[in-house]
């Protein structure tokens, strides 16, 4: 799932070299943290959070297939 977030984020931002994705195991879920350049935060979040919500939806689908819960945090 980390690779999915990284792939999507690098396709959206203008500086793909600064995309950093980390994955942490919480008690009952996986937390994926996405870090991008300050100028690219707006692109990743999107208008009214639509891009971020779409990424979260894709993650939920992938997580359901694997039988886990996942949360995306944009740092």
PQR file with spaces between the fields and no chain letter, atoms N, CA, C, O and H, PARSE charges and radii, in Angstrom:
ATOM       1  N    UNK     1       0.817   -1.191    0.000 -0.4000 1.5000
ATOM       2  CA   UNK     1       0.000    0.000    0.000 -0.0000 2.0000
ATOM       3  C    UNK     1       0.861    1.255    0.000  0.5500 1.7000
ATOM       4  O    UNK     1       0.478    2.292   -0.542 -0.5500 1.4000
ATOM       5  N    UNK     2       2.012    1.143    0.609 -0.4000 1.5000
ATOM       6  CA   UNK     2       2.949    2.262    0.616 -0.0000 2.0000
ATOM       7  C    UNK     2       3.355    2.620   -0.810  0.5500 1.7000
ATOM       8  O    UNK     2       3.476    3.796   -1.154 -0.5500 1.4000
ATOM       9  H    UNK     2       2.323    0.300    1.049  0.4000 1.0000
ATOM      10  N    UNK     3       3.562    1.607   -1.625 -0.4000 1.5000
ATOM      11  CA   UNK     3       3.963    1.830   -3.013 -0.0000 2.0000
ATOM      12  C    UNK     3       2.854    2.508   -3.811  0.5500 1.7000
ATOM      13  O    UNK     3       3.132    3.320   -4.693 -0.5500 1.4000
ATOM      14  H    UNK     3       3.465    0.652   -1.346  0.4000 1.0000
ATOM      15  N    UNK     4       1.606    2.181   -3.507 -0.4000 1.5000
ATOM      16  CA   UNK     4       0.464    2.794   -4.188 -0.0000 2.0000
ATOM      17  C    UNK     4       0.412    4.290   -3.915  0.5500 1.7000
ATOM      18  O    UNK     4       0.229    5.085   -4.836 -0.5500 1.4000
ATOM      19  H    UNK     4       1.380    1.521   -2.791  0.4000 1.0000
ATOM      20  N    UNK     5       0.572    4.673   -2.662 -0.4000 1.5000
ATOM      21  CA   UNK     5       0.548    6.095   -2.292 -0.0000 2.0000
ATOM      22  C    UNK     5       1.715    6.829   -2.937  0.5500 1.7000
ATOM      23  O    UNK     5       1.551    7.937   -3.446 -0.5500 1.4000
ATOM      24  H    UNK     5       0.721    4.027   -1.914  0.4000 1.0000
ATOM      25  N    UNK     6       2.880    6.219   -2.916 -0.4000 1.5000
ATOM      26  CA   UNK     6       4.062    6.839   -3.504 -0.0000 2.0000
ATOM      27  C    UNK     6       3.891    7.043   -5.010  0.5500 1.7000
ATOM      28  O    UNK     6       4.255    8.093   -5.539 -0.5500 1.4000
ATOM      29  H    UNK     6       3.013    5.318   -2.502  0.4000 1.0000
ATOM      30  N    UNK     7       3.348    6.060   -5.687 -0.4000 1.5000
ATOM      31  CA   UNK     7       3.130    6.148   -7.133 -0.0000 2.0000
ATOM      32  C    UNK     7       2.158    7.282   -7.472  0.5500 1.7000
ATOM      33  O    UNK     7       2.418    8.072   -8.379 -0.5500 1.4000
ATOM      34  H    UNK     7       3.052    5.207   -5.257  0.4000 1.0000
ATOM      35  N    UNK     8       1.051    7.360   -6.751 -0.4000 1.5000
ATOM      36  CA   UNK     8       0.051    8.398   -7.016 -0.0000 2.0000
ATOM      37  C    UNK     8       0.620    9.774   -6.720  0.5500 1.7000
ATOM      38  O    UNK     8       0.446   10.703   -7.509 -0.5500 1.4000
ATOM      39  H    UNK     8       0.840    6.718   -6.014  0.4000 1.0000
ATOM      40  N    UNK     9       1.298    9.912   -5.587 -0.4000 1.5000
ATOM      41  CA   UNK     9       1.832   11.215   -5.189 -0.0000 2.0000
ATOM      42  C    UNK     9       2.886   11.705   -6.175  0.5500 1.7000
ATOM      43  O    UNK     9       2.900   12.885   -6.525 -0.5500 1.4000
ATOM      44  H    UNK     9       1.439    9.158   -4.946  0.4000 1.0000
ATOM      45  N    UNK    10       3.763   10.822   -6.625 -0.4000 1.5000
ATOM      46  CA   UNK    10       4.808   11.237   -7.565 -0.0000 2.0000
ATOM      47  C    UNK    10       4.224   11.650   -8.908  0.5500 1.7000
ATOM      48  O    UNK    10       4.810   12.478   -9.606 -0.5500 1.4000
ATOM      49  H    UNK    10       3.751    9.864   -6.341  0.4000 1.0000
ATOM      50  N    UNK    11       3.082   11.087   -9.279 -0.4000 1.5000
ATOM      51  CA   UNK    11       2.438   11.458  -10.535 -0.0000 2.0000
ATOM      52  C    UNK    11       1.769   12.829  -10.442  0.5500 1.7000
ATOM      53  O    UNK    11       1.597   13.502  -11.459 -0.5500 1.4000
ATOM      54  H    UNK    11       2.607   10.415   -8.712  0.4000 1.0000
ATOM      55  N    UNK    12       1.395   13.244   -9.244 -0.4000 1.5000
ATOM      56  CA   UNK    12       0.660   14.504   -9.061 -0.0000 2.0000
ATOM      57  C    UNK    12       1.587   15.700   -8.863  0.5500 1.7000
ATOM      58  O    UNK    12       1.345   16.765   -9.431 -0.5500 1.4000
ATOM      59  H    UNK    12       1.536   12.697   -8.418  0.4000 1.0000
ATOM      60  N    UNK    13       2.638   15.541   -8.073 -0.4000 1.5000
ATOM      61  CA   UNK    13       3.460   16.681   -7.650 -0.0000 2.0000
ATOM      62  C    UNK    13       4.413   17.144   -8.745  0.5500 1.7000
ATOM      63  O    UNK    13       4.662   16.437   -9.721 -0.5500 1.4000
ATOM      64  H    UNK    13       2.835   14.676   -7.612  0.4000 1.0000
ATOM      65  N    UNK    14       4.939   18.354   -8.553 -0.4000 1.5000
ATOM      66  CA   UNK    14       5.890   18.891   -9.528 -0.0000 2.0000
ATOM      67  C    UNK    14       7.334   18.526   -9.177  0.5500 1.7000
ATOM      68  O    UNK    14       8.204   18.564  -10.047 -0.5500 1.4000
ATOM      69  H    UNK    14       4.737   18.928   -7.759  0.4000 1.0000
ATOM      70  N    UNK    15       7.601   18.177   -7.927 -0.4000 1.5000
ATOM      71  CA   UNK    15       8.934   17.725   -7.516 -0.0000 2.0000
ATOM      72  C    UNK    15       8.828   16.324   -6.918  0.5500 1.7000
ATOM      73  O    UNK    15       8.754   16.176   -5.698 -0.5500 1.4000
ATOM      74  H    UNK    15       6.894   18.147   -7.220  0.4000 1.0000
ATOM      75  N    UNK    16       8.820   15.295   -7.767 -0.4000 1.5000
ATOM      76  CA   UNK    16       8.637   13.927   -7.256 -0.0000 2.0000
ATOM      77  C    UNK    16       9.796   13.406   -6.415  0.5500 1.7000
ATOM      78  O    UNK    16       9.636   12.420   -5.696 -0.5500 1.4000
ATOM      79  H    UNK    16       8.880   15.415   -8.758  0.4000 1.0000
ATOM      80  N    UNK    17      10.955   14.047   -6.489 -0.4000 1.5000
ATOM      81  CA   UNK    17      12.096   13.589   -5.689 -0.0000 2.0000
ATOM      82  C    UNK    17      11.888   13.835   -4.198  0.5500 1.7000
ATOM      83  O    UNK    17      12.518   13.177   -3.369 -0.5500 1.4000
ATOM      84  H    UNK    17      11.085   14.849   -7.073  0.4000 1.0000
ATOM      85  N    UNK    18      11.019   14.767   -3.853 -0.4000 1.5000
ATOM      86  CA   UNK    18      10.804   15.118   -2.449 -0.0000 2.0000
ATOM      87  C    UNK    18       9.636   14.377   -1.810  0.5500 1.7000
ATOM      88  O    UNK    18       9.245   14.694   -0.686 -0.5500 1.4000
ATOM      89  H    UNK    18      10.507   15.301   -4.526  0.4000 1.0000
ATOM      90  N    UNK    19       9.085   13.412   -2.497 -0.4000 1.5000
ATOM      91  CA   UNK    19       7.984   12.610   -1.950 -0.0000 2.0000
ATOM      92  C    UNK    19       8.568   11.542   -1.043  0.5500 1.7000
ATOM      93  O    UNK    19       9.428   10.765   -1.457 -0.5500 1.4000
ATOM      94  H    UNK    19       9.402   13.154   -3.409  0.4000 1.0000
ATOM      95  N    UNK    20       8.092   11.509    0.209 -0.4000 1.5000
ATOM      96  CA   UNK    20       8.534   10.509    1.175 -0.0000 2.0000
ATOM      97  C    UNK    20       7.295    9.856    1.778  0.5500 1.7000
ATOM      98  O    UNK    20       6.387   10.537    2.253 -0.5500 1.4000
ATOM      99  H    UNK    20       7.394   12.141    0.546  0.4000 1.0000
ATOM     100  N    UNK    21       7.274    8.549    1.752 -0.4000 1.5000
ATOM     101  CA   UNK    21       6.151    7.797    2.300 -0.0000 2.0000
ATOM     102  C    UNK    21       6.689    6.835    3.353  0.5500 1.7000
ATOM     103  O    UNK    21       7.626    6.078    3.098 -0.5500 1.4000
ATOM     104  H    UNK    21       8.012    7.996    1.366  0.4000 1.0000
ATOM     105  N    UNK    22       6.090    6.875    4.529 -0.4000 1.5000
ATOM     106  CA   UNK    22       6.485    5.944    5.585 -0.0000 2.0000
ATOM     107  C    UNK    22       5.252    5.188    6.062  0.5500 1.7000
ATOM     108  O    UNK    22       4.127    5.683    5.993 -0.5500 1.4000
ATOM     109  H    UNK    22       5.330    7.491    4.736  0.4000 1.0000
ATOM     110  N    UNK    23       5.495    3.984    6.544 -0.4000 1.5000
ATOM     111  CA   UNK    23       4.393    3.120    6.969 -0.0000 2.0000
ATOM     112  C    UNK    23       4.653    2.667    8.397  0.5500 1.7000
ATOM     113  O    UNK    23       5.732    2.168    8.713 -0.5500 1.4000
ATOM     114  H    UNK    23       6.409    3.582    6.601  0.4000 1.0000
ATOM     115  N    UNK    24       3.655    2.845    9.259 -0.4000 1.5000
ATOM     116  CA   UNK    24       3.777    2.439   10.657 -0.0000 2.0000
ATOM     117  C    UNK    24       2.620    1.525   11.007  0.5500 1.7000
ATOM     118  O    UNK    24       1.492    1.732   10.558 -0.5500 1.4000
ATOM     119  H    UNK    24       2.777    3.251    9.002  0.4000 1.0000
ATOM     120  N    UNK    25       2.902    0.527   11.802 -0.4000 1.5000
ATOM     121  CA   UNK    25       1.842   -0.360   12.282 -0.0000 2.0000
ATOM     122  C    UNK    25       1.348    0.143   13.628  0.5500 1.7000
ATOM     123  O    UNK    25       2.096    0.182   14.606 -0.5500 1.4000
ATOM     124  H    UNK    25       3.818    0.359   12.167  0.4000 1.0000
ATOM     125  N    UNK    26       0.090    0.524   13.663 -0.4000 1.5000
ATOM     126  CA   UNK    26      -0.558    0.962   14.887 -0.0000 2.0000
ATOM     127  C    UNK    26      -1.179   -0.270   15.541  0.5500 1.7000
ATOM     128  O    UNK    26      -0.921   -1.389   15.098 -0.5500 1.4000
ATOM     129  H    UNK    26      -0.517    0.493   12.869  0.4000 1.0000
ATOM     130  N    UNK    27      -1.973   -0.095   16.562 -0.4000 1.5000
ATOM     131  CA   UNK    27      -2.581   -1.230   17.251 -0.0000 2.0000
ATOM     132  C    UNK    27      -3.403   -2.109   16.310  0.5500 1.7000
ATOM     133  O    UNK    27      -3.173   -3.314   16.214 -0.5500 1.4000
ATOM     134  H    UNK    27      -2.183    0.814   16.921  0.4000 1.0000
ATOM     135  N    UNK    28      -4.349   -1.504   15.629 -0.4000 1.5000
ATOM     136  CA   UNK    28      -5.261   -2.295   14.809 -0.0000 2.0000
ATOM     137  C    UNK    28      -5.281   -1.867   13.349  0.5500 1.7000
ATOM     138  O    UNK    28      -6.112   -2.339   12.573 -0.5500 1.4000
ATOM     139  H    UNK    28      -4.536   -0.525   15.707  0.4000 1.0000
ATOM     140  N    UNK    29      -4.378   -0.982   12.975 -0.4000 1.5000
ATOM     141  CA   UNK    29      -4.366   -0.499   11.592 -0.0000 2.0000
ATOM     142  C    UNK    29      -2.969   -0.096   11.161  0.5500 1.7000
ATOM     143  O    UNK    29      -2.042   -0.027   11.969 -0.5500 1.4000
ATOM     144  H    UNK    29      -3.703   -0.598   13.605  0.4000 1.0000
ATOM     145  N    UNK    30      -2.838    0.171    9.857 -0.4000 1.5000
ATOM     146  CA   UNK    30      -1.584    0.655    9.282 -0.0000 2.0000
ATOM     147  C    UNK    30      -1.739    2.147    9.038  0.5500 1.7000
ATOM     148  O    UNK    30      -2.730    2.586    8.455 -0.5500 1.4000
ATOM     149  H    UNK    30      -3.590    0.115    9.201  0.4000 1.0000
ATOM     150  N    UNK    31      -0.766    2.922    9.481 -0.4000 1.5000
ATOM     151  CA   UNK    31      -0.778    4.373    9.270 -0.0000 2.0000
ATOM     152  C    UNK    31       0.274    4.695    8.222  0.5500 1.7000
ATOM     153  O    UNK    31       1.453    4.391    8.400 -0.5500 1.4000
ATOM     154  H    UNK    31       0.039    2.565    9.955  0.4000 1.0000
ATOM     155  N    UNK    32      -0.158    5.313    7.127 -0.4000 1.5000
ATOM     156  CA   UNK    32       0.750    5.706    6.059 -0.0000 2.0000
ATOM     157  C    UNK    32       0.884    7.218    6.100  0.5500 1.7000
ATOM     158  O    UNK    32      -0.107    7.943    6.007 -0.5500 1.4000
ATOM     159  H    UNK    32      -1.116    5.560    6.982  0.4000 1.0000
ATOM     160  N    UNK    33       2.127    7.692    6.241 -0.4000 1.5000
ATOM     161  CA   UNK    33       2.397    9.126    6.304 -0.0000 2.0000
ATOM     162  C    UNK    33       3.039    9.567    5.001  0.5500 1.7000
ATOM     163  O    UNK    33       4.023    8.983    4.547 -0.5500 1.4000
ATOM     164  H    UNK    33       2.932    7.104    6.316  0.4000 1.0000
ATOM     165  N    UNK    34       2.466   10.608    4.404 -0.4000 1.5000
ATOM     166  CA   UNK    34       2.932   11.133    3.131 -0.0000 2.0000
ATOM     167  C    UNK    34       3.495   12.527    3.351  0.5500 1.7000
ATOM     168  O    UNK    34       2.813   13.412    3.867 -0.5500 1.4000
ATOM     169  H    UNK    34       1.666   11.083    4.772  0.4000 1.0000
ATOM     170  N    UNK    35       4.755   12.710    2.950 -0.4000 1.5000
ATOM     171  CA   UNK    35       5.408   14.012    3.041 -0.0000 2.0000
ATOM     172  C    UNK    35       5.767   14.472    1.638  0.5500 1.7000
ATOM     173  O    UNK    35       6.354   13.724    0.856 -0.5500 1.4000
ATOM     174  H    UNK    35       5.309   11.991    2.531  0.4000 1.0000
ATOM     175  N    UNK    36       5.402   15.728    1.324 -0.4000 1.5000
ATOM     176  CA   UNK    36       5.732   16.320    0.030 -0.0000 2.0000
ATOM     177  C    UNK    36       6.313   17.705    0.272  0.5500 1.7000
ATOM     178  O    UNK    36       6.290   18.208    1.396 -0.5500 1.4000
ATOM     179  H    UNK    36       4.925   16.336    1.959  0.4000 1.0000
ATOM     180  N    UNK    37       6.834   18.320   -0.788 -0.4000 1.5000
ATOM     181  CA   UNK    37       7.365   19.680   -0.681 -0.0000 2.0000
ATOM     182  C    UNK    37       6.220   20.636   -0.331  0.5500 1.7000
ATOM     183  O    UNK    37       5.055   20.363   -0.619 -0.5500 1.4000
ATOM     184  H    UNK    37       6.852   17.912   -1.700  0.4000 1.0000
ATOM     185  N    UNK    38       6.573   21.746    0.287 -0.4000 1.5000
ATOM     186  CA   UNK    38       5.562   22.715    0.722 -0.0000 2.0000
ATOM     187  C    UNK    38       4.725   23.234   -0.450  0.5500 1.7000
ATOM     188  O    UNK    38       3.525   23.469   -0.302 -0.5500 1.4000
ATOM     189  H    UNK    38       7.520   21.968    0.521  0.4000 1.0000
ATOM     190  N    UNK    39       5.352   23.410   -1.603 -0.4000 1.5000
ATOM     191  CA   UNK    39       4.627   23.912   -2.770 -0.0000 2.0000
ATOM     192  C    UNK    39       3.650   22.883   -3.333  0.5500 1.7000
ATOM     193  O    UNK    39       2.703   23.252   -4.029 -0.5500 1.4000
ATOM     194  H    UNK    39       6.326   23.219   -1.723  0.4000 1.0000
ATOM     195  N    UNK    40       3.862   21.613   -3.046 -0.4000 1.5000
ATOM     196  CA   UNK    40       3.035   20.554   -3.620 -0.0000 2.0000
ATOM     197  C    UNK    40       1.908   20.089   -2.706  0.5500 1.7000
ATOM     198  O    UNK    40       1.106   19.246   -3.108 -0.5500 1.4000
ATOM     199  H    UNK    40       4.631   21.314   -2.481  0.4000 1.0000
ATOM     200  N    UNK    41       1.828   20.610   -1.500 -0.4000 1.5000
ATOM     201  CA   UNK    41       0.777   20.170   -0.580 -0.0000 2.0000
ATOM     202  C    UNK    41      -0.610   20.431   -1.144  0.5500 1.7000
ATOM     203  O    UNK    41      -1.509   19.605   -0.991 -0.5500 1.4000
ATOM     204  H    UNK    41       2.480   21.294   -1.173  0.4000 1.0000
ATOM     205  N    UNK    42      -0.787   21.558   -1.785 -0.4000 1.5000
ATOM     206  CA   UNK    42      -2.081   21.883   -2.374 -0.0000 2.0000
ATOM     207  C    UNK    42      -2.473   20.917   -3.470  0.5500 1.7000
ATOM     208  O    UNK    42      -3.648   20.583   -3.619 -0.5500 1.4000
ATOM     209  H    UNK    42      -0.057   22.230   -1.910  0.4000 1.0000
ATOM     210  N    UNK    43      -1.496   20.466   -4.237 -0.4000 1.5000
ATOM     211  CA   UNK    43      -1.778   19.508   -5.312 -0.0000 2.0000
ATOM     212  C    UNK    43      -2.195   18.157   -4.749  0.5500 1.7000
ATOM     213  O    UNK    43      -3.083   17.503   -5.296 -0.5500 1.4000
ATOM     214  H    UNK    43      -0.541   20.737   -4.116  0.4000 1.0000
ATOM     215  N    UNK    44      -1.567   17.740   -3.670 -0.4000 1.5000
ATOM     216  CA   UNK    44      -1.870   16.443   -3.083 -0.0000 2.0000
ATOM     217  C    UNK    44      -3.226   16.471   -2.372  0.5500 1.7000
ATOM     218  O    UNK    44      -3.970   15.492   -2.412 -0.5500 1.4000
ATOM     219  H    UNK    44      -0.846   18.271   -3.226  0.4000 1.0000
ATOM     220  N    UNK    45      -3.539   17.579   -1.730 -0.4000 1.5000
ATOM     221  CA   UNK    45      -4.814   17.683   -1.022 -0.0000 2.0000
ATOM     222  C    UNK    45      -5.951   17.939   -2.007  0.5500 1.7000
ATOM     223  O    UNK    45      -7.016   17.331   -1.894 -0.5500 1.4000
ATOM     224  H    UNK    45      -2.934   18.375   -1.697  0.4000 1.0000
ATOM     225  N    UNK    46      -5.737   18.823   -2.960 -0.4000 1.5000
ATOM     226  CA   UNK    46      -6.759   19.110   -3.964 -0.0000 2.0000
ATOM     227  C    UNK    46      -7.808   20.087   -3.457  0.5500 1.7000
ATOM     228  O    UNK    46      -7.843   20.429   -2.275 -0.5500 1.4000
ATOM     229  H    UNK    46      -4.873   19.317   -3.051  0.4000 1.0000
ATOM     230  N    UNK    47      -8.638   20.519   -4.349 -0.4000 1.5000
ATOM     231  CA   UNK    47      -9.709   21.453   -3.966 -0.0000 2.0000
ATOM     232  C    UNK    47     -10.713   20.745   -3.078  0.5500 1.7000
ATOM     233  O    UNK    47     -11.251   19.694   -3.427 -0.5500 1.4000
ATOM     234  H    UNK    47      -8.609   20.241   -5.309  0.4000 1.0000
ATOM     235  N    UNK    48     -10.951   21.336   -1.937 -0.4000 1.5000
ATOM     236  CA   UNK    48     -11.873   20.800   -0.926 -0.0000 2.0000
ATOM     237  C    UNK    48     -11.501   19.374   -0.521  0.5500 1.7000
ATOM     238  O    UNK    48     -12.358   18.607   -0.080 -0.5500 1.4000
ATOM     239  H    UNK    48     -10.515   22.190   -1.653  0.4000 1.0000
ATOM     240  N    UNK    49     -10.223   19.019   -0.671 -0.4000 1.5000
ATOM     241  CA   UNK    49      -9.735   17.720   -0.230 -0.0000 2.0000
ATOM     242  C    UNK    49     -10.113   16.558   -1.124  0.5500 1.7000
ATOM     243  O    UNK    49     -10.066   15.405   -0.696 -0.5500 1.4000
ATOM     244  H    UNK    49      -9.527   19.642   -1.029  0.4000 1.0000
ATOM     245  N    UNK    50     -10.484   16.843   -2.353 -0.4000 1.5000
ATOM     246  CA   UNK    50     -10.955   15.771   -3.241 -0.0000 2.0000
ATOM     247  C    UNK    50      -9.866   14.789   -3.631  0.5500 1.7000
ATOM     248  O    UNK    50     -10.118   13.585   -3.680 -0.5500 1.4000
ATOM     249  H    UNK    50     -10.522   17.780   -2.702  0.4000 1.0000
ATOM     250  N    UNK    51      -8.671   15.267   -3.906 -0.4000 1.5000
ATOM     251  CA   UNK    51      -7.581   14.365   -4.298 -0.0000 2.0000
ATOM     252  C    UNK    51      -7.185   13.487   -3.114  0.5500 1.7000
ATOM     253  O    UNK    51      -6.991   12.282   -3.270 -0.5500 1.4000
ATOM     254  H    UNK    51      -8.466   16.245   -3.866  0.4000 1.0000
ATOM     255  N    UNK    52      -7.065   14.084   -1.939 -0.4000 1.5000
ATOM     256  CA   UNK    52      -6.714   13.315   -0.749 -0.0000 2.0000
ATOM     257  C    UNK    52      -7.792   12.277   -0.443  0.5500 1.7000
ATOM     258  O    UNK    52      -7.478   11.148   -0.066 -0.5500 1.4000
ATOM     259  H    UNK    52      -7.223   15.064   -1.812  0.4000 1.0000
ATOM     260  N    UNK    53      -9.037   12.648   -0.602 -0.4000 1.5000
ATOM     261  CA   UNK    53     -10.127   11.713   -0.350 -0.0000 2.0000
ATOM     262  C    UNK    53     -10.119   10.569   -1.358  0.5500 1.7000
ATOM     263  O    UNK    53     -10.415    9.428   -1.002 -0.5500 1.4000
ATOM     264  H    UNK    53      -9.292   13.565   -0.908  0.4000 1.0000
ATOM     265  N    UNK    54      -9.784   10.863   -2.606 -0.4000 1.5000
ATOM     266  CA   UNK    54      -9.690    9.811   -3.623 -0.0000 2.0000
ATOM     267  C    UNK    54      -8.559    8.843   -3.295  0.5500 1.7000
ATOM     268  O    UNK    54      -8.708    7.634   -3.471 -0.5500 1.4000
ATOM     269  H    UNK    54      -9.544   11.790   -2.895  0.4000 1.0000
ATOM     270  N    UNK    55      -7.427    9.367   -2.818 -0.4000 1.5000
ATOM     271  CA   UNK    55      -6.310    8.505   -2.424 -0.0000 2.0000
ATOM     272  C    UNK    55      -6.720    7.616   -1.247  0.5500 1.7000
ATOM     273  O    UNK    55      -6.374    6.436   -1.206 -0.5500 1.4000
ATOM     274  H    UNK    55      -7.306   10.349   -2.675  0.4000 1.0000
ATOM     275  N    UNK    56      -7.449    8.182   -0.301 -0.4000 1.5000
ATOM     276  CA   UNK    56      -7.907    7.401    0.855 -0.0000 2.0000
ATOM     277  C    UNK    56      -8.881    6.304    0.429  0.5500 1.7000
ATOM     278  O    UNK    56      -8.865    5.202    0.976 -0.5500 1.4000
ATOM     279  H    UNK    56      -7.730    9.141   -0.334  0.4000 1.0000
ATOM     280  N    UNK    57      -9.722    6.613   -0.543 -0.4000 1.5000
ATOM     281  CA   UNK    57     -10.654    5.609   -1.038 -0.0000 2.0000
ATOM     282  C    UNK    57      -9.919    4.447   -1.698  0.5500 1.7000
ATOM     283  O    UNK    57     -10.255    3.286   -1.463 -0.5500 1.4000
ATOM     284  H    UNK    57      -9.736    7.508   -0.988  0.4000 1.0000
ATOM     285  N    UNK    58      -8.923    4.752   -2.520 -0.4000 1.5000
ATOM     286  CA   UNK    58      -8.128    3.698   -3.154 -0.0000 2.0000
ATOM     287  C    UNK    58      -7.400    2.855   -2.111  0.5500 1.7000
ATOM     288  O    UNK    58      -7.291    1.637   -2.252 -0.5500 1.4000
ATOM     289  H    UNK    58      -8.651    5.695   -2.711  0.4000 1.0000
ATOM     290  N    UNK    59      -6.904    3.511   -1.064 -0.4000 1.5000
ATOM     291  CA   UNK    59      -6.222    2.773    0.000 -0.0000 2.0000
ATOM     292  C    UNK    59      -7.193    1.846    0.728  0.5500 1.7000
ATOM     293  O    UNK    59      -6.843    0.714    1.061 -0.5500 1.4000
ATOM     294  H    UNK    59      -6.992    4.500   -0.949  0.4000 1.0000
ATOM     295  N    UNK    60      -8.417    2.330    0.975 -0.4000 1.5000
ATOM     296  CA   UNK    60      -9.411    1.496    1.636 -0.0000 2.0000
ATOM     297  C    UNK    60      -9.718    0.240    0.826  0.5500 1.7000
ATOM     298  O    UNK    60      -9.876   -0.846    1.383 -0.5500 1.4000
ATOM     299  H    UNK    60      -8.701    3.250    0.704  0.4000 1.0000
ATOM     300  N    UNK    61      -9.801    0.400   -0.495 -0.4000 1.5000
ATOM     301  CA   UNK    61     -10.066   -0.747   -1.366 -0.0000 2.0000
ATOM     302  C    UNK    61      -8.916   -1.748   -1.285  0.5500 1.7000
ATOM     303  O    UNK    61      -9.141   -2.950   -1.146 -0.5500 1.4000
ATOM     304  H    UNK    61      -9.673    1.282   -0.948  0.4000 1.0000
ATOM     305  N    UNK    62      -7.690   -1.248   -1.371 -0.4000 1.5000
ATOM     306  CA   UNK    62      -6.520   -2.142   -1.291 -0.0000 2.0000
ATOM     307  C    UNK    62      -6.436   -2.816    0.078  0.5500 1.7000
ATOM     308  O    UNK    62      -6.075   -3.989    0.174 -0.5500 1.4000
ATOM     309  H    UNK    62      -7.508   -0.272   -1.484  0.4000 1.0000
ATOM     310  N    UNK    63      -6.768   -2.078    1.127 -0.4000 1.5000
ATOM     311  CA   UNK    63      -6.703   -2.630    2.482 -0.0000 2.0000
ATOM     312  C    UNK    63      -7.779   -3.690    2.691  0.5500 1.7000
ATOM     313  O    UNK    63      -7.543   -4.693    3.364 -0.5500 1.4000
ATOM     314  H    UNK    63      -7.062   -1.125    1.048  0.4000 1.0000
ATOM     315  N    UNK    64      -8.938   -3.473    2.124 -0.4000 1.5000
ATOM     316  CA   UNK    64     -10.017   -4.452    2.258 -0.0000 2.0000
ATOM     317  C    UNK    64      -9.636   -5.769    1.605  0.5500 1.7000
ATOM     318  O    UNK    64      -9.966   -6.838    2.117 -0.5500 1.4000
ATOM     319  H    UNK    64      -9.129   -2.658    1.577  0.4000 1.0000
ATOM     320  N    UNK    65      -8.940   -5.695    0.471 -0.4000 1.5000
ATOM     321  CA   UNK    65      -8.495   -6.915   -0.193 -0.0000 2.0000
ATOM     322  C    UNK    65      -7.519   -7.697    0.677  0.5500 1.7000
ATOM     323  O    UNK    65      -7.510   -8.928    0.656 -0.5500 1.4000
ATOM     324  H    UNK    65      -8.672   -4.827    0.055  0.4000 1.0000
ATOM     325  N    UNK    66      -6.696   -6.979    1.444 -0.4000 1.5000
ATOM     326  CA   UNK    66      -5.707   -7.633    2.308 -0.0000 2.0000
ATOM     327  C    UNK    66      -6.247   -7.931    3.697  0.5500 1.7000
ATOM     328  O    UNK    66      -5.598   -8.619    4.485 -0.5500 1.4000
ATOM     329  H    UNK    66      -6.703   -5.980    1.460  0.4000 1.0000
ATOM     330  N    UNK    67      -7.430   -7.418    3.997 -0.4000 1.5000
ATOM     331  CA   UNK    67      -8.035   -7.686    5.296 -0.0000 2.0000
ATOM     332  C    UNK    67      -7.468   -6.859    6.429  0.5500 1.7000
ATOM     333  O    UNK    67      -7.450   -7.315    7.572 -0.5500 1.4000
ATOM     334  H    UNK    67      -7.957   -6.860    3.357  0.4000 1.0000
ATOM     335  N    UNK    68      -7.004   -5.654    6.140 -0.4000 1.5000
ATOM     336  CA   UNK    68      -6.462   -4.765    7.175 -0.0000 2.0000
ATOM     337  C    UNK    68      -7.162   -3.421    7.111  0.5500 1.7000
ATOM     338  O    UNK    68      -7.923   -3.154    6.181 -0.5500 1.4000
ATOM     339  H    UNK    68      -7.018   -5.283    5.212  0.4000 1.0000
ATOM     340  N    UNK    69      -6.904   -2.579    8.095 -0.4000 1.5000
ATOM     341  CA   UNK    69      -7.417   -1.213    8.101 -0.0000 2.0000
ATOM     342  C    UNK    69      -6.247   -0.275    7.881  0.5500 1.7000
ATOM     343  O    UNK    69      -5.129   -0.551    8.317 -0.5500 1.4000
ATOM     344  H    UNK    69      -6.285   -2.796    8.850  0.4000 1.0000
ATOM     345  N    UNK    70      -6.507    0.834    7.204 -0.4000 1.5000
ATOM     346  CA   UNK    70      -5.417    1.751    6.857 -0.0000 2.0000
ATOM     347  C    UNK    70      -5.881    3.188    7.031  0.5500 1.7000
ATOM     348  O    UNK    70      -7.063    3.497    6.880 -0.5500 1.4000
ATOM     349  H    UNK    70      -7.415    1.058    6.851  0.4000 1.0000
ATOM     350  N    UNK    71      -4.926    4.067    7.355 -0.4000 1.5000
ATOM     351  CA   UNK    71      -5.206    5.497    7.487 -0.0000 2.0000
ATOM     352  C    UNK    71      -4.089    6.277    6.798  0.5500 1.7000
ATOM     353  O    UNK    71      -2.913    5.950    6.963 -0.5500 1.4000
ATOM     354  H    UNK    71      -3.966    3.816    7.479  0.4000 1.0000
ATOM     355  N    UNK    72      -4.444    7.297    6.033 -0.4000 1.5000
ATOM     356  CA   UNK    72      -3.469    8.133    5.329 -0.0000 2.0000
ATOM     357  C    UNK    72      -3.375    9.468    6.029  0.5500 1.7000
ATOM     358  O    UNK    72      -4.388   10.126    6.268 -0.5500 1.4000
ATOM     359  H    UNK    72      -5.399    7.563    5.899  0.4000 1.0000
ATOM     360  N    UNK    73      -2.147    9.873    6.363 -0.4000 1.5000
ATOM     361  CA   UNK    73      -1.885   11.179    6.951 -0.0000 2.0000
ATOM     362  C    UNK    73      -0.965   11.951    6.013  0.5500 1.7000
ATOM     363  O    UNK    73       0.075   11.444    5.595 -0.5500 1.4000
ATOM     364  H    UNK    73      -1.324    9.338    6.169  0.4000 1.0000
ATOM     365  N    UNK    74      -1.351   13.164    5.691 -0.4000 1.5000
ATOM     366  CA   UNK    74      -0.513   14.040    4.867 -0.0000 2.0000
ATOM     367  C    UNK    74       0.183   15.001    5.817  0.5500 1.7000
ATOM     368  O    UNK    74      -0.456   15.847    6.443 -0.5500 1.4000
ATOM     369  H    UNK    74      -2.197   13.576    6.030  0.4000 1.0000
ATOM     370  N    UNK    75       1.487   14.862    5.916 -0.4000 1.5000
ATOM     371  CA   UNK    75       2.278   15.641    6.879 -0.0000 2.0000
ATOM     372  C    UNK    75       2.777   16.907    6.234  0.5500 1.7000
ATOM     373  O    UNK    75       3.463   17.700    6.879 -0.5500 1.4000
ATOM     374  H    UNK    75       2.006   14.175    5.407  0.4000 1.0000
